C-alpha cells in the first residue's frame, strides 16, 4: 500500500523556506513500523516522504519520480530483491540518486550496491541524523548538474534530476 506523508499535490521543484530546502524522498521499505518511524523523523527534518511497502508497488508508481529528489531502498525487501530493483528503475529512465538502507552491513552487499549505481549504502543503526546528511548530499549531487532538481521559465519546468520537462505541469 502506498502512503504519502506531507506535501500532497506539491510542485515538482524543491520548496525553499529561508534556509530550509524540502527534499522529496521515495522510500521503499517493507517493515511498516520502521517506515512509519523513519517517515516521522524525516518529515520533522524538512523531508517529504512517499512510502511504498514493496518493490512492485514502487515500480507501478514510478510517475511519482517526477516529483522526487532521491530514492531510498531497503536492502531486504519482501518478494523482490532491492538490488534487482535498481536496474529496473534505471531501465525506465529514472536517474534519481539511490540510497540503500540495510540492517546488516556486509562489504559484499555494499560493493554490489555501488557496482549497480547506488549513490550511498547506509546501515540503519547509524541513525537518522547520518541518513539526513547523506540524503541531502545525494539530492544535491545529481548527474544533471548541481543543486536540487529543476528550473522554471514561465510555463516550462525542466526536471534535471529525471531528465524530463513539464509544460503547464504536464509531462
DSSP file (Angstrom, degrees, kcal/mol; ACC not computed):
  #  RESIDUE AA STRUCTURE BP1 BP2  ACC     N-H-->O    O-->H-N    N-H-->O    O-->H-N    TCO  KAPPA ALPHA  PHI   PSI    X-CA   Y-CA   Z-CA
    1    1 A X              0   0    0      0, 0.0    52,-0.4     0, 0.0     2,-0.4   0.000 360.0 360.0 360.0 132.2    0.0    0.0    0.0
    2    2 A X        -     0   0    0     50,-0.2     2,-0.4    51,-0.1    50,-0.2  -0.692 360.0-178.1 -88.6 138.8    1.3    3.4   -1.0
    3    3 A X  E     -A   51   0A   0     48,-1.9    48,-2.9    -2,-0.4     2,-0.5  -0.997  14.2-151.4-137.6 133.5    1.1    6.2    1.5
    4    4 A X  E     -A   50   0A   0     -2,-0.4     2,-0.5    46,-0.2    46,-0.2  -0.884   9.1-164.7-104.4 135.6    2.1    9.8    1.1
    5    5 A X  E     -A   49   0A   0     44,-2.7    44,-1.3    -2,-0.5    -2,-0.0  -0.981  57.0  -8.8-120.5 122.8    3.2   11.7    4.1
    6    6 A X  S    S+     0   0    0     -2,-0.5    -1,-0.3    42,-0.2    43,-0.0   0.681 113.1  41.2  68.8 130.3    3.5   15.5    3.9
    7    7 A X    >   -     0   0    0      1,-0.2     3,-1.6    -3,-0.1    -2,-0.1   0.804  63.3-175.3  82.5  33.0    3.1   17.6    0.8
    8    8 A X  T 3  S+     0   0    0      1,-0.3    -1,-0.2    -4,-0.1    -2,-0.0  -0.383  75.5  10.7 -60.6 136.5    0.3   16.0   -1.2
    9    9 A X  T 3  S+     0   0    0      1,-0.2    -1,-0.3    -2,-0.1    -2,-0.1   0.713  93.1 157.7  71.7  20.7   -0.1   17.7   -4.5
   10   10 A X    <   -     0   0    0     -3,-1.6    -1,-0.2     1,-0.1    -2,-0.0  -0.338  44.9 -97.0 -79.6 162.2    3.1   19.6   -4.2
   11   11 A X        -     0   0    0      1,-0.1    -1,-0.1     2,-0.1     4,-0.1  -0.236  31.9-110.3 -73.6 164.6    5.0   21.0   -7.2
   12   12 A X  S    S+     0   0    0      2,-0.1     2,-0.3   137,-0.0    -1,-0.1   0.492  92.1  83.4 -77.7  -0.9    8.0   19.2   -8.8
   13   13 A X  S    S-     0   0    0    136,-0.1     2,-0.1     1,-0.1    -2,-0.1  -0.693  91.6 -95.9-101.8 155.8   10.5   21.7   -7.5
   14   14 A X        -     0   0    0     -2,-0.3     2,-0.5   134,-0.2     9,-0.1  -0.447  40.0-128.4 -66.0 138.9   12.2   21.8   -4.1
   15   15 A X        -     0   0    0      7,-0.5     7,-2.6    -2,-0.1     2,-0.4  -0.770  20.7-156.7 -92.8 131.2   10.4   24.2   -1.8
   16   16 A X  E     +F   21   0B   0     -2,-0.5     2,-0.3     5,-0.2     5,-0.2  -0.894  17.0 177.2-109.5 140.0   12.6   26.7   -0.1
   17   17 A X  E >   -F   20   0B   0      3,-1.9     3,-1.8    -2,-0.4     2,-0.5  -0.768  69.9 -61.4-137.5  88.4   11.7   28.4    3.2
   18   18 A X  T 3  S-     0   0    0     -2,-0.3    -1,-0.0     1,-0.3     0, 0.0  -0.611 123.0 -11.8  69.8-120.7   14.5   30.7    4.1
   19   19 A X  T 3  S+     0   0    0     -2,-0.5    -1,-0.3    -3,-0.1     2,-0.3   0.515 117.2 101.7 -88.0  -6.1   17.5   28.3    4.6
   20   20 A X  E <   -F   17   0B   0     -3,-1.8    -3,-1.9     2,-0.0     2,-0.4  -0.578  51.6-166.2 -83.0 140.0   15.3   25.2    4.5
   21   21 A X  E     -F   16   0B   0     -2,-0.3     2,-0.6    -5,-0.2    -5,-0.2  -0.997  16.2-139.0-121.7 127.5   15.0   23.0    1.5
   22   22 A X        -     0   0    0     -7,-2.6     2,-0.5    -2,-0.4    -7,-0.5  -0.755  19.5-161.0 -85.0 122.9   12.3   20.4    1.3
   23   23 A X  E     -b   47   0A   0     23,-1.4    25,-2.4    -2,-0.6     2,-0.5  -0.917   9.3-140.4-109.2 129.2   13.6   17.2   -0.2
   24   24 A X  E     -b   48   0A   0     -2,-0.5    45,-2.9    23,-0.2    46,-1.5  -0.778  21.2-168.5 -93.4 126.2   11.2   14.7   -1.6
   25   25 A X  E     -bc  49  70A   0     23,-3.3    25,-2.6    -2,-0.5     2,-0.6  -0.926  18.8-151.5-118.3 135.6   12.1   11.1   -0.9
   26   26 A X  E     -bc  50  71A   0     44,-2.3    46,-3.3    -2,-0.4     2,-0.5  -0.947  24.1-164.0-101.2 116.3   10.6    7.9   -2.4
   27   27 A X  E     -bc  51  72A   0     23,-2.7    25,-2.7    -2,-0.6     2,-0.6  -0.899  15.1-170.6-109.2 123.5   11.0    5.2    0.3
   28   28 A X  E     +bc  52  73A   0     44,-3.0    46,-2.4    -2,-0.5     2,-0.4  -0.931  28.5 148.3-112.1 106.1   10.7    1.5   -0.4
   29   29 A X        -     0   0    0     23,-2.0    48,-0.1    -2,-0.6     6,-0.1  -0.978  35.3-163.2-145.9 122.3   10.6   -0.2    3.0
   30   30 A X  S    S+     0   0    0     -2,-0.4     2,-1.0    46,-0.3     3,-0.1   0.709  72.4  86.1 -81.1 -22.0    8.8   -3.4    3.9
   31   31 A X     >  -     0   0    0      1,-0.2     4,-2.9     2,-0.1     5,-0.2  -0.711  63.4-164.2 -84.6 103.9    9.0   -3.0    7.7
   32   32 A X  H  > S+     0   0    0     -2,-1.0     4,-2.7     1,-0.2     5,-0.2   0.876  85.0  49.2 -59.7 -42.2    5.9   -0.9    8.4
   33   33 A X  H  > S+     0   0    0      2,-0.2     4,-2.1     1,-0.2    -1,-0.2   0.930 114.1  45.0 -65.7 -44.6    6.9    0.1   11.9
   34   34 A X  H  > S+     0   0    0      2,-0.2     4,-2.9     1,-0.2     5,-0.2   0.928 113.4  51.3 -63.9 -43.8   10.4    1.2   10.8
   35   35 A X  H  X S+     0   0    0     -4,-2.9     4,-2.9     1,-0.2    -2,-0.2   0.925 110.0  48.7 -59.5 -46.1    9.0    3.0    7.8
   36   36 A X  H  X S+     0   0    0     -4,-2.7     4,-2.1     1,-0.2    -1,-0.2   0.907 113.2  47.5 -61.8 -41.4    6.5    4.9   10.0
   37   37 A X  H  X S+     0   0    0     -4,-2.1     4,-2.4    -5,-0.2    -2,-0.2   0.928 113.9  46.9 -64.2 -45.4    9.2    5.9   12.4
   38   38 A X  H  X S+     0   0    0     -4,-2.9     4,-2.9     2,-0.2     5,-0.3   0.896 110.1  53.0 -64.7 -41.1   11.6    7.0    9.6
   39   39 A X  H  X S+     0   0    0     -4,-2.9     4,-2.6    -5,-0.2    -1,-0.2   0.924 110.4  48.1 -60.2 -44.8    8.8    9.0    7.9
   40   40 A X  H  X S+     0   0    0     -4,-2.1     4,-2.0    -5,-0.2    -2,-0.2   0.942 113.5  46.9 -60.6 -48.3    8.1   10.8   11.1
   41   41 A X  H  < S+     0   0    0     -4,-2.4     4,-0.5     1,-0.2    -2,-0.2   0.919 115.5  44.7 -61.4 -45.2   11.8   11.6   11.7
   42   42 A X  H ><>S+     0   0    0     -4,-2.9     5,-1.6     1,-0.2     3,-1.1   0.896 110.2  54.3 -68.5 -39.8   12.4   12.7    8.1
   43   43 A X  H ><5S+     0   0    0     -4,-2.6     3,-1.4     1,-0.3    -1,-0.2   0.885 104.5  55.1 -61.3 -38.5    9.2   14.8    8.0
   44   44 A X  T 3<5S+     0   0    0     -4,-2.0    -1,-0.3     1,-0.3    -2,-0.2   0.674 106.6  53.9 -66.7 -15.9   10.4   16.7   11.1
   45   45 A X  T < 5S-     0   0    0     -3,-1.1    -1,-0.3    -4,-0.5    -2,-0.2  -0.039 129.4 -89.8-111.4  29.7   13.6   17.5    9.3
   46   46 A X  T < 5S+     0   0    0     -3,-1.4   -23,-1.4     1,-0.3     2,-0.3   0.797  84.3 130.0  72.7  32.7   12.0   19.1    6.2
   47   47 A X  E   < - b   0  23A   0     -5,-1.6     2,-0.5   -25,-0.2    -1,-0.3  -0.870  48.2-146.4-110.0 150.7   11.6   16.0    4.0
   48   48 A X  E     - b   0  24A   0    -25,-2.4   -23,-3.3    -2,-0.3     2,-0.5  -0.982  23.1-162.3-112.0 128.6    8.5   14.9    2.2
   49   49 A X  E     -Ab   5  25A   0    -44,-1.3   -44,-2.7    -2,-0.5     2,-0.5  -0.935  18.2-168.4-121.4 130.8    8.3   11.1    2.0
   50   50 A X  E     -Ab   4  26A   0    -25,-2.6   -23,-2.7    -2,-0.5     2,-0.3  -0.981  23.8-152.1-113.4 120.3    6.2    8.9   -0.2
   51   51 A X  E     -Ab   3  27A   0    -48,-2.9   -48,-1.9    -2,-0.5     2,-0.4  -0.727  16.8-174.8-102.3 141.0    6.3    5.3    1.1
   52   52 A X  E     - b   0  28A   0    -25,-2.7   -23,-2.0    -2,-0.3   -50,-0.2  -0.999  15.6-154.3-129.3 133.4    5.9    2.0   -0.8
   53   53 A X  S    S+     0   0    0     -2,-0.4    25,-0.3   -52,-0.4     2,-0.3   0.740  77.8  27.2 -80.8 -23.6    5.9   -1.3    1.1
   54   54 A X  S  > S-     0   0    0      1,-0.1     4,-1.8    23,-0.1     5,-0.1  -0.927  75.3-118.8-137.3 160.5    7.1   -3.4   -1.8
   55   55 A X  H  > S+     0   0    0     23,-0.5     4,-2.8    -2,-0.3     5,-0.2   0.865 114.0  55.0 -64.5 -37.3    9.3   -3.0   -4.9
   56   56 A X  H  > S+     0   0    0      2,-0.2     4,-1.8     1,-0.2    -1,-0.2   0.885 106.5  50.7 -67.6 -36.8    6.4   -4.0   -7.2
   57   57 A X  H  4 S+     0   0    0      2,-0.2     4,-0.4     1,-0.2    -1,-0.2   0.920 111.7  49.2 -62.0 -42.4    4.2   -1.2   -5.7
   58   58 A X  H >< S+     0   0    0     -4,-1.8     3,-1.8     1,-0.2    -2,-0.2   0.941 109.6  49.8 -62.2 -48.6    7.1    1.2   -6.3
   59   59 A X  H >< S+     0   0    0     -4,-2.8     3,-0.9     1,-0.3    -1,-0.2   0.828 107.3  56.2 -61.6 -31.2    7.6    0.1   -9.9
   60   60 A X  T 3< S+     0   0    0     -4,-1.8    -1,-0.3     1,-0.2    -2,-0.2   0.553 112.2  43.1 -75.3  -6.9    3.9    0.5  -10.5
   61   61 A X  T X   +     0   0    0     -3,-1.8     3,-2.1    -4,-0.4    -1,-0.2  -0.074  66.0 132.0-129.2  33.4    4.1    4.1   -9.4
   62   62 A X  G X   +     0   0    0     -3,-0.9     3,-1.8     1,-0.3     4,-0.3   0.621  57.6  82.0 -67.7  -9.9    7.2    5.5  -11.0
   63   63 A X  G >  S+     0   0    0      1,-0.3     3,-1.3     2,-0.2    -1,-0.3   0.771  81.0  68.0 -62.3 -22.0    5.3    8.6  -12.2
   64   64 A X  G X  S+     0   0    0     -3,-2.1     3,-1.4     1,-0.2     4,-0.4   0.689  80.4  77.6 -68.5 -17.1    6.0    9.8   -8.6
   65   65 A X  G X  S+     0   0    0     -3,-1.8     3,-0.9     1,-0.3    -1,-0.2   0.754  78.5  71.5 -64.7 -22.5    9.7   10.0   -9.5
   66   66 A X  G <  S+     0   0    0     -3,-1.3    -1,-0.3    -4,-0.3    -2,-0.2   0.815 105.3  38.4 -61.4 -28.7    8.9   13.3  -11.4
   67   67 A X  G <  S+     0   0    0     -3,-1.4    -1,-0.2    -4,-0.2    -2,-0.2   0.412 103.4  92.4-100.8   0.5    8.4   15.0   -8.1
   68   68 A X    <   -     0   0    0     -3,-0.9   -43,-0.2    -4,-0.4     3,-0.1  -0.524  49.1-167.1-100.9 163.0   11.2   13.3   -6.1
   69   69 A X  S    S+     0   0    0    -45,-2.9    28,-0.7     1,-0.4     2,-0.3   0.617  75.9  12.8-114.3 -26.5   14.8   14.1   -5.4
   70   70 A X  E     -cd  25  97A   0    -46,-1.5   -44,-2.3    26,-0.2     2,-0.4  -0.995  60.7-139.2-154.1 149.3   16.1   10.8   -4.1
   71   71 A X  E     -cd  26  98A   0     26,-2.7    28,-2.9    -2,-0.3     2,-0.5  -0.933  13.1-161.5-111.8 133.8   15.1    7.1   -3.8
   72   72 A X  E     -cd  27  99A   0    -46,-3.3   -44,-3.0    -2,-0.4     2,-0.5  -0.973   9.7-170.1-117.1 122.6   15.7    5.1   -0.6
   73   73 A X  E     -cd  28 100A   0     26,-2.7    28,-2.8    -2,-0.5     2,-0.3  -0.939  21.0-132.5-115.8 130.7   15.6    1.3   -0.9
   74   74 A X  E     - d   0 101A   0    -46,-2.4    28,-0.2    -2,-0.5     8,-0.2  -0.645  18.3-138.7 -73.0 134.0   15.6   -1.1    2.0
   75   75 A X  S    S+     0   0    0     26,-3.2     7,-0.9    -2,-0.3     2,-0.9   0.898  93.5  49.2 -63.6 -41.3   18.2   -3.8    1.1
   76   76 A X  S    S+     0   0    0     25,-0.3     2,-0.3     5,-0.1   -46,-0.3  -0.818  75.6 163.2-105.7  95.8   16.0   -6.7    2.4
   77   77 A X        -     0   0    0     -2,-0.9     2,-0.2     3,-0.4     3,-0.2  -0.816  40.5-104.9-110.5 151.7   12.5   -6.3    0.9
   78   78 A X  S    S-     0   0    0    -25,-0.3     2,-0.6    -2,-0.3   -23,-0.5  -0.500  95.5  -0.7 -72.1 143.1    9.8   -8.9    0.6
   79   79 A X  S    S+     0   0    0     -2,-0.2     2,-0.4   -25,-0.1    -1,-0.2   0.079 127.0  51.4  73.6 -23.1    9.1  -10.6   -2.8
   80   80 A X  S    S-     0   0    0     -2,-0.6    -3,-0.4    -3,-0.2     2,-0.3  -0.985  80.7-122.1-147.9 132.4   11.8   -8.6   -4.7
   81   81 A X    >>  -     0   0    0     -2,-0.4     3,-1.1     1,-0.2     4,-0.9  -0.574  18.6-140.8 -73.2 132.2   15.5   -8.1   -4.1
   82   82 A X  H 3> S+     0   0    0     -7,-0.9     4,-1.4    -2,-0.3     3,-0.4   0.822 101.2  62.9 -64.9 -30.0   16.2   -4.4   -3.9
   83   83 A X  H 3> S+     0   0    0     -8,-0.3     4,-0.6     1,-0.2    -1,-0.3   0.798 104.7  48.4 -65.7 -25.6   19.5   -4.8   -5.8
   84   84 A X  H <> S+     0   0    0     -3,-1.1     4,-1.0     1,-0.2    -1,-0.2   0.685 103.7  62.1 -83.0 -20.0   17.3   -6.0   -8.7
   85   85 A X  H  X S+     0   0    0     -4,-0.9     4,-2.1    -3,-0.4    -2,-0.2   0.852  92.8  64.5 -71.8 -35.5   15.0   -3.0   -8.3
   86   86 A X  H  X S+     0   0    0     -4,-1.4     4,-2.2     1,-0.2     5,-0.2   0.926 103.0  44.9 -58.9 -49.5   17.8   -0.5   -9.1
   87   87 A X  H  X S+     0   0    0     -4,-0.6     4,-2.6     1,-0.2    -1,-0.2   0.865 111.2  55.4 -63.4 -32.3   18.4   -1.7  -12.7
   88   88 A X  H  X S+     0   0    0     -4,-1.0     4,-0.9     2,-0.2    -1,-0.2   0.879 108.0  48.8 -65.6 -36.6   14.6   -1.8  -13.3
   89   89 A X  H ><>S+     0   0    0     -4,-2.1     5,-1.7     2,-0.2     3,-0.6   0.939 113.3  46.1 -65.3 -48.1   14.5    1.9  -12.2
   90   90 A X  H ><5S+     0   0    0     -4,-2.2     3,-2.1     1,-0.2    -2,-0.2   0.875 106.0  59.6 -63.6 -38.5   17.3    2.9  -14.5
   91   91 A X  H 3<5S+     0   0    0     -4,-2.6    -1,-0.2     1,-0.3    -2,-0.2   0.794 101.7  55.3 -61.1 -28.0   15.8    0.9  -17.4
   92   92 A X  T <<5S-     0   0    0     -4,-0.9    -1,-0.3    -3,-0.6    -2,-0.2   0.341 123.9-105.9 -87.4   6.1   12.7    3.1  -17.1
   93   93 A X  T < 5S+     0   0    0     -3,-2.1     2,-0.6     1,-0.3    -3,-0.2   0.569  71.0 144.8  85.6   9.3   14.9    6.2  -17.5
   94   94 A X      < +     0   0    0     -5,-1.7    -1,-0.3     1,-0.1    68,-0.1  -0.739  22.0 178.5 -85.8 119.7   14.8    7.4  -13.8
   95   95 A X        +     0   0    0     -2,-0.6    48,-0.4    66,-0.3    -1,-0.1   0.174  29.1 136.6-107.4  15.4   18.2    8.9  -12.9
   96   96 A X        -     0   0    0      1,-0.1   -26,-0.2    46,-0.1     2,-0.1  -0.272  65.7 -96.5 -61.1 148.1   17.5    9.9   -9.3
   97   97 A X  E     -d   70   0A   0    -28,-0.7   -26,-2.7    41,-0.2     2,-0.5  -0.435  39.9-147.1 -63.8 140.5   20.2    9.1   -6.8
   98   98 A X  E     -d   71   0A   0     19,-0.4    21,-3.0   -28,-0.2    22,-1.3  -0.948  12.7-169.5-116.4 130.7   19.5    5.8   -5.0
   99   99 A X  E     -de  72 120A   0    -28,-2.9   -26,-2.7    -2,-0.5     2,-0.4  -0.977  12.1-146.7-118.7 128.3   20.5    5.2   -1.3
  100  100 A X  E     -de  73 121A   0     20,-2.5    22,-3.1    -2,-0.5     2,-0.4  -0.771   6.6-158.7 -94.1 139.9   20.3    1.8    0.2
  101  101 A X  E     +de  74 122A   0    -28,-2.8   -26,-3.2    -2,-0.4     2,-0.3  -0.939  16.5 179.3-111.4 140.0   19.4    1.2    3.8
  102  102 A X  E     - e   0 123A   0     20,-2.1    22,-3.6    -2,-0.4    23,-0.4  -0.994  35.9-157.3-142.4 148.7   20.4   -2.0    5.5
  103  103 A X  S    S+     0   0    0     -2,-0.3     2,-0.4     1,-0.2    -1,-0.1   0.568  96.8  46.6 -91.5 -13.3   20.2   -3.7    8.9
  104  104 A X  S    S-     0   0    0      2,-0.1     2,-1.3    20,-0.0    -1,-0.2  -0.900  75.2-158.2-134.1 102.5   23.1   -5.9    8.0
  105  105 A X        +     0   0    0     -2,-0.4     2,-0.4    -3,-0.2    18,-0.1  -0.665  19.9 171.1 -88.9  92.8   26.1   -4.1    6.5
  106  106 A X     >  -     0   0    0     -2,-1.3     4,-2.3     1,-0.1     3,-0.3  -0.845  37.8-131.6 -99.8 138.8   28.2   -6.7    4.7
  107  107 A X  H  > S+     0   0    0     -2,-0.4     4,-2.7     1,-0.2     5,-0.2   0.868 107.9  56.5 -56.5 -39.1   31.0   -5.5    2.5
  108  108 A X  H  > S+     0   0    0      2,-0.2     4,-2.4     1,-0.2    -1,-0.2   0.917 107.9  47.3 -60.7 -43.7   29.8   -7.7   -0.4
  109  109 A X  H  > S+     0   0    0     -3,-0.3     4,-2.6     2,-0.2    -2,-0.2   0.930 112.4  49.3 -63.2 -45.6   26.4   -6.0   -0.3
  110  110 A X  H  X S+     0   0    0     -4,-2.3     4,-2.2     1,-0.2    -2,-0.2   0.920 111.7  48.5 -61.0 -44.8   27.8   -2.5   -0.2
  111  111 A X  H  X S+     0   0    0     -4,-2.7     4,-2.5     1,-0.2    -1,-0.2   0.914 111.6  50.0 -61.7 -43.4   30.2   -3.3   -3.1
  112  112 A X  H  X S+     0   0    0     -4,-2.4     4,-1.9    -5,-0.2    -1,-0.2   0.904 108.7  52.5 -62.9 -41.7   27.3   -4.7   -5.2
  113  113 A X  H  <>S+     0   0    0     -4,-2.6     5,-2.5     1,-0.2     4,-0.4   0.930 112.3  44.7 -60.4 -45.9   25.2   -1.7   -4.5
  114  114 A X  H ><5S+     0   0    0     -4,-2.2     3,-1.1     1,-0.2    -1,-0.2   0.878 109.9  55.4 -68.0 -37.0   27.9    0.7   -5.7
  115  115 A X  H 3<5S+     0   0    0     -4,-2.5    -1,-0.2     1,-0.2    -2,-0.2   0.857 107.5  51.0 -60.8 -35.0   28.6   -1.5   -8.7
  116  116 A X  T 3<5S-     0   0    0     -4,-1.9    -1,-0.2    -5,-0.2    -2,-0.2   0.500 130.2 -93.3 -83.9  -4.3   24.9   -1.2   -9.7
  117  117 A X  T < 5 +     0   0    0     -3,-1.1   -19,-0.4    -4,-0.4    -3,-0.2   0.594  67.3 156.1 108.6  11.5   25.0    2.5   -9.4
  118  118 A X      < -     0   0    0     -5,-2.5    -1,-0.2    -6,-0.2   -19,-0.2  -0.391  35.9-148.4 -67.6 148.7   23.8    3.4   -5.9
  119  119 A X  S    S+     0   0    0    -21,-3.0     2,-0.3     1,-0.3   -20,-0.2   0.800  76.2   2.9 -84.9 -32.2   24.9    6.7   -4.5
  120  120 A X  E     -e   99   0A   0    -22,-1.3   -20,-2.5    -7,-0.1     2,-0.4  -0.978  51.5-153.8-153.4 162.6   25.1    5.5   -0.9
  121  121 A X  E     -e  100   0A   0     -2,-0.3     2,-0.4   -22,-0.2   -20,-0.2  -0.942  24.1-175.9-142.8 112.0   24.8    2.5    1.3
  122  122 A X  E     -e  101   0A   0    -22,-3.1   -20,-2.1    -2,-0.4     2,-0.3  -0.938  24.8-131.3-124.6 131.0   23.8    3.2    5.0
  123  123 A X  E >   -e  102   0A   0     -2,-0.4     3,-2.1   -22,-0.2     4,-0.2  -0.631  22.0-132.7 -75.6 132.9   23.4    0.9    7.9
  124  124 A X  G >  S+     0   0    0    -22,-3.6     3,-1.5    -2,-0.3   -21,-0.1   0.813 102.9  65.4 -57.7 -32.3   20.1    1.6    9.7
  125  125 A X  G 3  S+     0   0    0    -23,-0.4    -1,-0.3     1,-0.3     3,-0.1   0.605  79.7  82.0 -69.7  -9.6   21.8    1.7   13.1
  126  126 A X  G <  S-     0   0    0     -3,-2.1     4,-0.4     1,-0.2    -1,-0.3   0.726 100.0-125.8 -67.6 -19.9   23.8    4.8   12.0
  127  127 A X    <>  -     0   0    0     -3,-1.5     4,-1.7    -4,-0.2    -1,-0.2  -0.055  19.6 -74.5  96.2 164.0   20.8    6.8   13.0
  128  128 A X  H  > S+     0   0    0      1,-0.2     4,-3.0     2,-0.2     5,-0.2   0.817 121.8  60.4 -70.0 -33.0   18.5    9.4   11.4
  129  129 A X  H  > S+     0   0    0      2,-0.2     4,-2.3     1,-0.2    -1,-0.2   0.916 107.4  46.2 -64.0 -41.1   21.0   12.3   11.5
  130  130 A X  H  > S+     0   0    0     -4,-0.4     4,-2.2     2,-0.2    -1,-0.2   0.924 113.6  49.5 -64.1 -43.6   23.5   10.4    9.4
  131  131 A X  H  X S+     0   0    0     -4,-1.7     4,-2.7     1,-0.2     5,-0.2   0.920 109.4  51.9 -61.0 -44.1   20.8    9.4    7.0
  132  132 A X  H  X S+     0   0    0     -4,-3.0     4,-2.4     1,-0.2     5,-0.2   0.934 110.2  47.9 -59.0 -48.2   19.5   13.1    6.8
  133  133 A X  H  X S+     0   0    0     -4,-2.3     4,-2.1     1,-0.2    -1,-0.2   0.915 114.8  45.7 -59.9 -43.1   23.0   14.4    6.0
  134  134 A X  H  X S+     0   0    0     -4,-2.2     4,-2.6     2,-0.2    -1,-0.2   0.850 111.0  51.8 -73.0 -33.5   23.5   11.7    3.3
  135  135 A X  H  X S+     0   0    0     -4,-2.7     4,-2.7     2,-0.2    -1,-0.2   0.901 110.1  49.7 -68.0 -39.1   20.1   12.2    1.7
  136  136 A X  H  X S+     0   0    0     -4,-2.4     4,-1.4    -5,-0.2    -2,-0.2   0.921 112.4  47.9 -63.2 -42.4   20.7   15.9    1.5
  137  137 A X  H  < S+     0   0    0     -4,-2.1     4,-0.3    -5,-0.2     3,-0.2   0.923 112.8  48.5 -63.1 -43.9   24.1   15.3   -0.1
  138  138 A X  H >< S+     0   0    0     -4,-2.6     3,-1.2     1,-0.2    -2,-0.2   0.910 109.7  51.8 -63.0 -43.0   22.5   12.7   -2.5
  139  139 A X  H 3< S+     0   0    0     -4,-2.7    10,-0.4     1,-0.3     3,-0.3   0.783 112.9  46.0 -65.6 -26.7   19.7   15.1   -3.5
  140  140 A X  T 3< S+     0   0    0     -4,-1.4     7,-1.2    -3,-0.2    -1,-0.3   0.383 103.3  66.0 -95.7   2.9   22.2   17.9   -4.3
  141  141 A X    <   +     0   0    0     -3,-1.2    -1,-0.2    -4,-0.3     5,-0.1  -0.277  65.5 154.0-121.7  46.5   24.6   15.7   -6.3
  142  142 A X    >   -     0   0    0      3,-0.4     3,-1.1    -3,-0.3   -46,-0.1  -0.351  52.7-122.2 -73.3 157.5   22.6   14.7   -9.4
  143  143 A X  T 3  S+     0   0    0    -48,-0.4    -1,-0.1     1,-0.2     3,-0.1   0.651 106.6  67.4 -69.3 -15.7   24.4   13.8  -12.6
  144  144 A X  T 3  S-     0   0    0      1,-0.3    -1,-0.2   -49,-0.1     2,-0.2   0.224 118.5 -65.2 -95.6  14.9   22.5   16.6  -14.4
  145  145 A X    <   -     0   0    0     -3,-1.1    -3,-0.4    16,-0.1    -1,-0.3  -0.564  69.7 -47.7 126.4 170.6   24.1   19.5  -12.6
  146  146 A X  S    S+     0   0    0     -2,-0.2    -5,-0.2    -5,-0.1    -6,-0.1  -0.338  91.8  28.7 -74.9 155.0   24.5   21.0   -9.1
  147  147 A X  S    S-     0   0    0     -7,-1.2     2,-0.4    -2,-0.1    -5,-0.3   0.138  94.8 -49.4  86.7 161.4   21.6   21.6   -6.8
  148  148 A X  S    S-     0   0    0      1,-0.1     2,-1.0    -7,-0.1  -134,-0.2  -0.553  82.6 -59.2 -73.1 127.3   18.2   20.1   -6.3
  149  149 A X  S    S+     0   0    0     -2,-0.4    11,-1.4   -10,-0.4    12,-1.1  -0.371  82.1  13.6  73.7 -80.1   16.0   19.5   -9.1
  150  150 A X  E     -G  159   0C   0     -2,-1.0     2,-0.4     9,-0.2     9,-0.2  -0.811  37.5-137.6-149.1 171.6   14.6   21.8  -11.6
  151  151 A X  E     -G  158   0C   0      7,-2.0     7,-3.1    -2,-0.3     2,-0.5  -0.999  18.9-156.5-138.6 135.3   14.4   25.2  -13.3
  152  152 A X  E     +G  157   0C   0     -2,-0.4     2,-0.4     5,-0.2     5,-0.2  -0.954  13.8 175.3-119.3 132.5   11.2   27.0  -14.3
  153  153 A X  E >   -G  156   0C   0      3,-2.8     3,-2.0    -2,-0.5     2,-0.3  -0.900  67.4 -57.7-132.5 101.6   10.9   29.6  -17.0
  154  154 A X  T 3  S-     0   0    0     -2,-0.4    14,-0.0     1,-0.3    -1,-0.0  -0.472 122.8 -11.5  64.4-123.4    7.3   30.7  -17.4
  155  155 A X  T 3  S+     0   0    0     -2,-0.3    13,-2.9    -3,-0.1     2,-0.5   0.484 120.1  90.8 -89.0  -3.2    5.2   27.7  -18.2
  156  156 A X  E <   -GH 153 167C   0     -3,-2.0    -3,-2.8    11,-0.2     2,-0.4  -0.814  51.8-175.3 -98.4 130.0    8.2   25.4  -18.8
  157  157 A X  E     -GH 152 166C   0      9,-2.8     9,-3.0    -2,-0.5     2,-0.6  -0.992  10.3-156.7-123.0 124.6    9.7   23.4  -16.0
  158  158 A X  E     -GH 151 165C   0     -7,-3.1    -7,-2.0    -2,-0.4     2,-1.0  -0.897   2.9-157.9-100.5 121.5   12.9   21.4  -16.6
  159  159 A X  E >>> +GH 150 164C   0      5,-2.9     5,-1.7    -2,-0.6     3,-1.3  -0.775  13.5 179.4 -99.7  89.2   13.4   18.5  -14.2
  160  160 A X  G >45S+     0   0    0    -11,-1.4     3,-0.8    -2,-1.0    -1,-0.2   0.853  73.6  62.2 -61.4 -37.4   17.1   17.9  -14.4
  161  161 A X  G 345S+     0   0    0    -12,-1.1   -66,-0.3     1,-0.3    -1,-0.3   0.652 119.0  26.0 -69.4 -15.1   17.2   15.1  -11.9
  162  162 A X  G <45S-     0   0    0     -3,-1.3    -1,-0.3   -13,-0.2    -2,-0.2   0.240 105.6-119.0-127.1  10.6   14.9   12.9  -14.0
  163  163 A X  T <<5S+     0   0    0     -3,-0.8     2,-0.3    -4,-0.6    -3,-0.2   0.914  71.1 125.8  52.0  51.1   15.7   14.3  -17.5
  164  164 A X  E   < -H  159   0C   0     -5,-1.7    -5,-2.9   -98,-0.1     2,-0.4  -0.884  47.9-145.9-133.3 163.8   12.1   15.4  -18.1
  165  165 A X  E     -H  158   0C   0      6,-0.3     2,-0.4    -2,-0.3    -7,-0.2  -0.980   6.2-158.1-131.3 145.9   10.2   18.6  -19.0
  166  166 A X  E     -H  157   0C   0     -9,-3.0    -9,-2.8    -2,-0.4     2,-0.5  -0.976   2.5-161.7-122.4 137.1    6.8   19.8  -18.0
  167  167 A X  E >  S-HI 156 170C   0      3,-2.6     3,-1.8    -2,-0.4   -11,-0.2  -0.980  86.6 -16.3-116.3 118.3    4.7   22.4  -19.9
  168  168 A X  T 3  S-     0   0    0    -13,-2.9    -1,-0.1    -2,-0.5   -12,-0.1   0.847 131.3 -53.7  53.0  36.1    2.0   23.8  -17.6
  169  169 A X  T 3  S+     0   0    0    -14,-0.4     2,-0.5     1,-0.2    -1,-0.3   0.468 113.0 120.8  83.0   1.6    2.6   20.9  -15.2
  170  170 A X  B <    I  167   0C   0     -3,-1.8    -3,-2.6     1,-0.1    -1,-0.2  -0.866 360.0 360.0-104.7 132.3    2.1   18.3  -17.9
  171  171 A X              0   0    0     -2,-0.5    -6,-0.3    -5,-0.2    -1,-0.1   0.467 360.0 360.0 -65.8 360.0    5.0   15.8  -18.7
